[in-house]
Amino acid sequence: MLQDALASAGYPEQVLVACSGGPDSLALAAVAAYFARRGHVDGHRVSVGAVVVDHQLQQGSADVAAKTAAMLEELGLSPVVVRTVDVATTGVGPEAAARDARHAALESVAEDVGAGAILLGHTLDDQAEQVLLGLARGSGTRSLAGMRPVRDRLLRPFLGLRRAETLEICKVEGLEPWHDPSNADPAFARSRTRVEVLPLLEEKLGPGVAESLARTASILQLDADYLEDVANTTYDLLVQRSGPDVTLPEEELRELPPAIRYRVIAKAAAAVGGQQPSYQRLLAAEALLRRKGSAGPVELPGGVSVYRLSLAQILAEDQLYRETGRRPVPREGARCGKLVFRSHKPPQK
């Protein structure tokens, strides 16, 4: 699996393993150490290092990080970097904040050492949990597609491996993994899914539920990628800019299939600094297309509002411009109304 992942990434010469000390990432580090000792993958030179991120969220986290780093060095990985991070306490939830801080640290170390790939130890069980959590939230295709095997320089070679198999790898290699107590903490939805929900599904529906959920993610990844490509092309064709605002022509937008229309609206919101809207907010923005005259604004997450500018308003502005030379919002040869996306966040200093 690791060999195939590195091949798909173009055989990067410098590789980093992200290791928490848990069984999944420690097993990945042990497998990566095999290639480090050989010095090559399929004849392509490779050097393998590691990053241990200390989130400082638990008492004794520095000791866990230090012990993990020592094990990685004993495996022969070099360099082994321990990076301490501060996890934000506002905005997103604690799990998302920790993930953002961790990924920023991984990317920073990768830049420092010139790594072309960062290996993450997510397993098939993690993928199954991700799909279940997406279903519970009522998420769309992209969320249900789970984690990508490859995303930029992040590689997840163990997405086809069960968690029990990583424990077996650690046992065979004589490694003592650290077991994060938060993985069994019922305060976290992912922990409840891992400890209670998936085992119950396996018991009631029979074995193979995790594999089926992971297979669903793989199928949906293909669908999500295709829809994303079509949405990107469509957005580029339709988008118009008026100063800091982004506008979309309502006539063309209304004719799009809903799956593409919602994605195009979300892209316009992101283009002015917004966050991914919920399905309910997308429906509210899309409903502007079915109203007569000017409507809105509809508030979207991230300090973005969207409103419908009717053809009558556009023509009135053109008339105002001809009479006074003033135009509240610049317009160019409109044939129909438009959806206008505007940020209300203060400018970055």
N, C-alpha and C positions, 0 to 999 in steps of 0.2 A: 504493500500500500504506500509506504513512504517512498520507495523507489519510483513508483508510478507518479506520485505527486511531484517529486522533484523533476522528473522528466517532463511533465506537463508544464512546469514553470520555466523550462528552458535550461535546466541544470545550473542553478545559481552556484557560484563558487563559494560564497559565504552564506551560511544558514544559521539562524538563531532558533532555539527551542524556547518557547514561553513555558516556564515550569513553576507551578505553585507548590510542588512537593506532594500533591495528591497522586493517587494511583494512575490516573489517565495520562497526565502530563509527564509523570516520572517514567511510565512505560514508554512513552514516545521518546523521551530523552535517551533511554537505554537502547532503543532501536536505532536512533540517530547516531549514538556513540559507535555502533557497529560500522557505519559508513565513515565516521570520523577516523576510526582506527585504520580502515582500509585506505582512506585518503581520496577515494573517488566513488562516483556513482556511474555505472555503465561506462567507465573509462574517463569520465569527466571529473576533473579535480574538484574536491569539496572540503571545506573546513567548517566545523560545527561548533558554535558557541551557545550560550544560554542566557536567558534573562529571568530573574526572580523579582517579581513586583511585590513589595510590602505595602499593603493598603492601610496599615495601621488601624484596622477596624476591630481587632481583637487583642486582648492582653497576651503578651508573649509573641506577637507576630514577628518581631525582629529576630527572635531566637529561631523560629520556624524557617525564616528566610535564610538565616546563616547556615543552619543545618542542611537545608536543601542545596544551597550553593556548594557546600562541602561535598555532598554526594555527587553533584554534577561534575565537580572537578575530579573526583575519584573515577568517574566514568570516562574521563579523558576529554571532556568538552572544554573549549577555550576560545574566546574569553568567557568567563562567567560573571555576569554583572548583576548586582543587587540594586534595584532602583526603588526608593521610597517615594510614595505619592501621597498627596492630600486629596481626599475624596470630598467633593462638594456636598453640602447639606441642604441646598435649596434647588428649586427647579424640578429636575427629573427625580424619579424614585431612587432609593439607595442602591439597588442592583444596577440600574442604568448608569448612575453616577460612578460607581466602582468600575464598571466596564469601560466607560469613557476615559477615566483616569488611567486605567491599565493599558488600553490601546494607545493612548498618547505616549505613555512611557515606553511601550514596545517600539513604536515608530521612531521615537527619539534615539533609543539605543541602536536600532537598525541603521539609522542615518550615521551615527557616530562610528560604527564599525564597518559600514559599507555592505550590510547584509542585503541580499536580493530576495530572501524569503524568511518569513517568520512562521514557525510551525506551532499550531494550536492543537491541544489534545482532546477536542470534543469528540464524543463517541456517538454511535447509533442511538444509545439511550438518551443522550442530550438532544439529539435531533427529534426523537419521538416526543420528548417533553416539550420542546419548542412548538411542535405542531399542536399538541393538546392545549397549550396555553393560548395559542392563536385562536383556536376554535372557541375557547372559553371567552375570549375578548370579542368574538364576532369580527375577526380581522379579515382582510382581503387576501387576494392570491399571493402577493409578495410575502406577507407575514406567514401564511400557511406553507410557503415554500421552504421555510426554515433557514438554516445556515448554509451558505454556499461552501462547496469544497475549496473554491479559490475565489478570493476577493482581493484584488490588487496583489500585494506581496504576502497576504495572509493565506496560509495553506492549512487545511484540516484533513490530513490523510487518514484519520481513524474514524471517519463518519460511517464506515461499514463494519466497525468492530464493536462488540458488546462490552459494557463496563466490566463484566465478570472476566473477560479475557485480558483486560489491562491489569487486573489484580493478579491473574495467573502469570503474566509476564514479569511483574514485580517479584512474585514469589520465586520464579525460576532464576531470576537475576540476583536474588538475595538482597533486594531493596526493601526498606521499610518505609512505606509512604505515610504521609501525614493525612489524617482524615479531618477535613474542615467541619467543625460542629455545626456551622450554619447550613450545611447540606441536609441536616435532619431537623432544622428549626421550623416548626409549623407556622411561624410568623410569615414565612416567605411562600408565595404561591408555587414557585418552582420546587421547593422542598416538599410541599404537600403532594405535588404531582408525582415526584420521584418516590416518596416513601409510601403514599397511600393510593393514589389514583391509578398509576400504571400497574402496580401489583394486583389491584382489584380487577382491572380490566383483563389482565392475563388469567386471573382465576375464573372470572365469569364468562369470558369469551373464548378462552383457550389460548395456548401459547402462540406466539407470532404476532401479537398486537404491535409491539415496538417496531418490528421489521416492516409491518404494513404501514405504520405511520411514517416511517423514514422513507419508504418507497413512494408514498403519496407526496412527500416533500420533493423528491427527485423529479416526479412527473410535473408537479406544479412549478418547479423552477424553470422548466422549458417553456411552459405557458406564460409565466410572468415575464421572462426575458423577451419573448416575442411581442407581447402586448406593450412592454416598455419601449422596445425599438420602434413600433408603430406610433406610439404616443410621442416619442421624441421627434420623429420626422414630422408628424402632424403639427406639433407645437411650433417647431421652427418655421413651418410654412405660414402659420396663422398669426404668430405673435407680432405685435406692434408696440413700440415704445414711445412714450410722450414724457420726456424728462425722466423723473424717477418712477413714473407709473408704467404699468404693463397693461395693454388692452388686447382683447380677443374679439373678433367680429361675431356677433351673436348668430347671424344667419348660418354661417359655415359651422359654427360650434353646435348649433341645434341639429344640424344634419349628421353629425358624427354618431357612430354607435355608442351607447352609454358607457361601455367599458373603456373606450378611448376618450370620450368626453370628460369623464370624471378625472382621468389621469392628466389630461391637458389642463384642466382647472387647477389641479393640485400643483402642477409645474409652474403655472403662472403665479400662484401664491408663493411658492418657494423662490421664484425669481425676484420678488421684492422683499425677501427676508423672512417669509413665514415658515411655519412648521407644517408637517404633514397633517392635513385636516382629517378629522374623524369622518366616518361615512355620513353621519347626520349633518355635519357642517357642509360636506360636499353636496348633499341633497338640497340644503338650504340655498347654497350658491347657485346650483343648477336650476333651481326653481325660478330664479330671476328671469330666465329665458322664456318662461311661460306667462309673464305679466306684461301688461300694456303700459307704455310710457316708461318714465324713470322709476326705478324701484331700488330699495336697499337703503343703507348699506347692510350687508351681512358680514358679521365679524368672524374672522378665521383666526386660528391660533398663531401666535407669534407676532401679534400687533398688526394684522393685515385686515383691511376691509375691502369688500368687493361690492360694486353697485352697477346697475344697468343704466347706460346712457342711451337714451332713445334717439332715433333718427331726427325727430323734431328738435331735440336739444342741440344736436350736432349742427343742424341747419341754422338754428338760432344763433349759435356761437359764430358760425361763418358770417351770418348777417351782421352781427355785432362787430366782427373784425373788419368787414368791409366799410362799416359806417364810422367806426372809432379807431381802428387800428389796434384794438385790444382783443385778446383772446384768452379767456380764463384757463382753458386747457387746450394746447395745440392739437389740431385735427388735420388729417390729410385725406381728402377725397372720399369721404365715407359714403358707402352705398346702403348701410343699414346701421342699426344700433350696435353698441359694444358693451362688453363687460370690462369694467375698469378695476384694476387691482392696485391698491395704494397702501404703503406702509405708514403706520403711525408711531413707529419707534423713533426715539431721538437719534440723530446721526452719531456715528462712532467718532470719538475724539482721537 
